[in-house]
Amino acid sequence: MLCPARPKLWAYSGHWLLHDTQLCYRPDPVDARQFFDTLGSFATIRALKLYRLQLEAPPAVPILPCLDHEAMLHEEVAPHAAAYVEDSSGGLHELVYIPDEHRIQVDTVSTMFERSQDQHEQFVRDLASRFPGCTVKVAGLSWLKGDLRVSKSCRAQVPLRDVLIGPDLDRTKVAVDRLQTISSLMEKESRVASWASRTLMTPLLAAVGFLSYQALGLFASQIGDRWVAGLRHTILGAIGAYFLYYGLRAVHLTQMANRVWKRSAEYRLILTERRRLADRVNQANG
């Protein structure tokens, strides 16, 4: 492939193009369609998420945009397609297929409570055997991103299985709305923490600095100027480190709130598509 690793124009063209005097090629969408045709031979596709990719004759399942990458707006992510699938034993899995990189990534976060470890390992083995020309990678949990907390928060309100195959769409819709409300409250809590950190940090540091200068200065003759200066720096550094930690916690909570909100928005789109497909089937049968 004679092109930069991730040319931005991939997001807009369908075949060969000239990019910075180099010839680039974006994989044809038929490759993705063939991938999902093969995937459907050993698993049931329940929903698709597309990022700057179109499928010819897509399956009759909910199809929605990839919210995670559409929200970034930097257009440096290669076109890809993600899918929620159900294996023959009933386990749910999420995978991402990147055609131009010949890579399959299995996401374990969104479906961690919807399948067993044995089902997960068997599914990865099936992918490796059915797609020998692709690299299969597993994306594990990230403590830094709060993956486990996000998954637990979402499942406490609505299981993914209900969203994908649950029979009562109205009841699931109510649960999704409840999840979206909780995500909005999480975001407001993170704002409060962030405002408190920014508001209190400067005046408190100034007050602590002044008091430490005055109070510790009384002991300069007893312990020496070097020790006094060291204690002042230590006190100010400890207070600054505390507010830095408090601010990072606020940022972390904001990120998790955004992820929960995006998960609820994704669930809403899936339910809307399921209802639309059901109405189409009813009209065809009626």
C-alpha positions in Angstrom: 0.0 0.0 0.0 1.7 3.2 -1.2 0.2 5.8 1.2 0.6 7.4 4.6 -0.5 5.2 7.5 -3.8 7.0 7.9 -4.5 9.6 5.2 -7.4 11.9 6.1 -9.0 11.6 2.7 -9.8 7.9 3.3 -12.9 9.1 5.1 -14.4 10.6 1.9 -13.3 8.6 -1.1 -14.1 5.2 -2.4 -11.1 4.1 -4.4 -7.7 5.3 -5.6 -6.8 8.9 -4.8 -3.8 11.2 -4.8 -2.7 12.4 -1.4 0.4 14.5 -1.0 1.8 13.2 -4.3 1.3 9.6 -3.1 -1.1 7.1 -4.5 -3.5 5.8 -1.8 -6.2 3.2 -1.8 -9.2 2.8 0.5 -10.4 -0.8 0.7 -13.7 -1.3 -1.1 -16.8 -1.7 1.1 -17.4 -5.1 -0.5 -14.6 -6.4 1.7 -16.5 -5.4 4.8 -19.6 -7.0 3.4 -17.8 -10.3 2.7 -16.4 -10.1 6.2 -19.9 -9.9 7.8 -21.2 -12.6 5.5 -18.6 -14.9 6.8 -19.1 -13.8 10.4 -22.9 -14.5 10.0 -22.1 -18.1 9.1 -21.1 -18.9 12.7 -22.6 -16.1 14.7 -25.8 -14.0 14.6 -25.2 -10.3 14.0 -27.5 -8.2 16.2 -26.4 -4.7 15.4 -23.8 -2.8 13.3 -21.9 0.4 13.9 -20.2 2.1 10.9 -17.5 4.7 10.8 -17.1 6.3 7.4 -17.9 3.0 5.8 -20.9 1.9 3.8 -22.1 -1.7 3.2 -23.8 -2.8 0.1 -26.9 -4.9 0.8 -26.5 -4.7 4.6 -28.2 -7.3 6.9 -31.6 -6.4 8.3 -30.3 -5.4 11.7 -30.0 -2.0 13.5 -27.3 0.1 11.8 -26.0 3.2 13.5 -22.9 5.4 13.4 -19.9 4.8 15.6 -20.5 7.4 18.2 -17.1 7.1 19.9 -15.1 8.1 16.8 -17.7 10.4 15.1 -17.6 12.6 18.2 -13.8 13.1 18.0 -13.9 15.0 14.7 -10.2 14.6 14.0 -10.7 12.2 11.1 -7.5 10.3 11.7 -9.2 7.0 12.5 -9.3 4.5 9.7 -12.8 3.5 8.4 -14.2 0.6 10.3 -17.3 -1.4 11.2 -18.2 -2.7 14.6 -20.8 -5.3 15.4 -22.6 -6.8 18.3 -22.9 -10.6 17.7 -24.4 -13.6 19.5 -22.6 -16.9 19.3 -24.2 -20.3 19.0 -24.2 -20.7 22.8 -25.9 -17.4 23.5 -22.9 -15.3 24.5 -22.8 -11.7 23.3 -19.6 -10.2 21.8 -18.5 -6.9 20.3 -15.9 -6.7 17.6 -14.4 -4.1 15.3 -13.2 -4.8 11.8 -10.7 -2.4 10.2 -10.4 -3.4 6.5 -7.3 -1.4 5.5 -5.4 -2.8 8.5 -6.7 -6.3 8.1 -7.3 -6.3 11.8 -10.2 -7.5 14.1 -10.4 -6.2 17.6 -12.6 -7.8 20.1 -13.9 -5.4 22.7 -14.5 -7.0 26.1 -15.9 -4.0 28.0 -19.4 -3.6 26.6 -20.2 -7.3 26.7 -18.3 -8.3 29.8 -21.5 -9.3 31.7 -23.2 -10.9 28.7 -20.9 -13.9 28.1 -18.6 -16.3 30.0 -14.9 -16.5 29.7 -15.1 -19.8 27.9 -17.5 -18.3 25.4 -15.1 -15.3 24.9 -12.1 -17.6 24.3 -14.1 -19.8 21.9 -15.3 -16.8 19.9 -11.7 -15.5 19.6 -10.6 -18.9 18.3 -13.4 -19.0 15.8 -12.4 -15.5 14.5 -8.8 -16.6 14.1 -9.8 -19.8 12.2 -12.4 -18.1 9.9 -10.2 -15.1 9.1 -6.6 -16.3 8.8 -5.6 -13.2 6.9 -6.6 -10.9 9.7 -4.9 -10.1 13.0 -7.2 -10.7 15.9 -6.6 -8.6 19.0 -8.5 -8.5 22.3 -9.0 -5.1 24.0 -9.0 -5.7 27.8 -10.3 -3.6 30.6 -8.6 -0.3 31.5 -8.5 0.8 35.1 -7.4 4.3 34.1 -10.5 4.8 31.8 -12.8 3.3 34.4 -14.1 0.6 32.1 -15.4 -1.6 34.9 -17.3 1.3 36.6 -18.9 2.3 33.3 -20.0 -1.2 32.5 -21.5 -1.7 36.0 -23.3 1.6 35.9 -24.9 0.8 32.5 -25.8 -2.8 33.4 -27.4 -1.7 36.7 -30.0 0.1 34.6 -30.4 -1.9 31.4 -28.6 -5.1 30.3 -27.2 -5.0 26.7 -29.1 -8.2 26.0 -32.4 -6.5 26.5 -31.4 -3.7 24.1 -30.3 -6.2 21.4 -32.8 -9.0 21.6 -35.3 -8.1 24.5 -38.9 -8.5 23.5 -40.3 -5.5 25.5 -39.0 -2.5 23.6 -41.1 0.0 25.6 -39.8 -1.2 29.0 -36.2 -1.2 27.7 -36.7 2.3 26.3 -37.7 3.5 29.8 -34.6 1.9 31.3 -32.4 3.5 28.6 -33.9 6.9 29.4 -33.2 6.4 33.1 -29.5 5.6 32.2 -29.3 8.8 30.2 -30.6 10.8 33.1 -28.0 9.2 35.4 -25.2 10.1 32.9 -26.4 13.7 32.9 -26.2 13.8 36.7 -22.8 12.3 36.6 -21.6 15.1 34.3 -23.1 17.7 36.6 -21.3 16.2 39.6 -18.0 16.3 37.7 -18.6 20.0 36.9 -19.1 20.8 40.6 -15.9 19.0 41.5 -14.0 20.9 38.7 -15.4 24.3 39.7 -14.6 23.7 43.3 -11.0 22.7 42.4 -10.5 25.8 40.2 -12.2 28.2 42.7 -10.4 27.1 45.9 -7.0 26.2 44.6 -5.5 29.7 44.0 -6.7 31.4 47.2 -6.0 28.4 49.4 -2.5 28.1 48.1 -1.9 31.8 48.6 -3.2 31.6 52.2 -1.2 28.5 53.0 1.9 30.0 51.5 1.5 33.2 53.5 0.8 31.3 56.8 3.7 28.9 56.3 6.0 31.8 55.5 5.0 33.6 58.7 4.7 30.7 61.0 7.8 28.8 59.9 9.8 32.0 59.9 9.5 32.0 63.7 11.6 28.8 63.9 14.2 29.9 61.4 16.7 30.7 64.2 16.2 27.3 65.8 16.1 24.9 62.8 17.9 27.0 60.2 16.8 28.8 57.0 17.4 25.7 54.8 15.0 23.6 56.8 12.4 26.3 56.9 12.5 26.7 53.1 12.2 23.0 52.7 9.2 22.7 54.9 7.5 25.6 53.1 8.1 23.9 49.7 6.8 20.6 51.0 3.6 22.1 52.4 2.8 24.0 49.2 3.7 21.0 47.1 1.4 18.7 49.2 -1.5 21.2 48.9 -0.9 21.6 45.1 -0.7 17.8 44.6 -4.0 17.4 46.5 -5.8 19.8 44.2 -4.2 18.3 41.2 -5.5 14.9 42.2 -8.9 16.4 42.9 -9.0 18.0 39.5 -7.9 14.8 37.8 -10.7 13.0 39.6 -13.2 15.5 38.2 -11.8 15.0 34.6 -12.0 11.2 35.1 -15.6 11.5 36.2 -16.5 13.7 33.2 -15.0 11.1 30.9 -16.9 8.3 32.4 -20.1 10.3 32.4 -19.6 11.0 28.7 -19.1 7.3 28.0 -22.2 6.4 29.9 -24.1 9.0 28.0 -22.8 7.7 24.6 -23.7 4.2 25.7 -27.3 5.3 26.4 -27.5 7.2 23.1 -26.3 4.1 21.3 -28.9 2.0 23.0 -31.6 4.5 22.0 -30.5 4.3 18.4 -30.6 0.5 18.5 -34.1 0.5 19.9 -35.3 3.0 17.3 -33.8 0.8 14.5 -35.3 -2.4 16.0 -38.7 -0.7 16.1 -38.4 0.5 12.5 -37.4 -3.0 11.3 -40.2 -4.6 13.2 -42.7 -2.1 11.6 -41.4 -2.9 8.2 -41.8 -6.7 8.8 -45.4 -6.1 10.1 -46.3 -4.0 7.0 -44.9 -6.7 4.7 -46.8 -9.4 6.5 -50.0 -7.3 6.8 
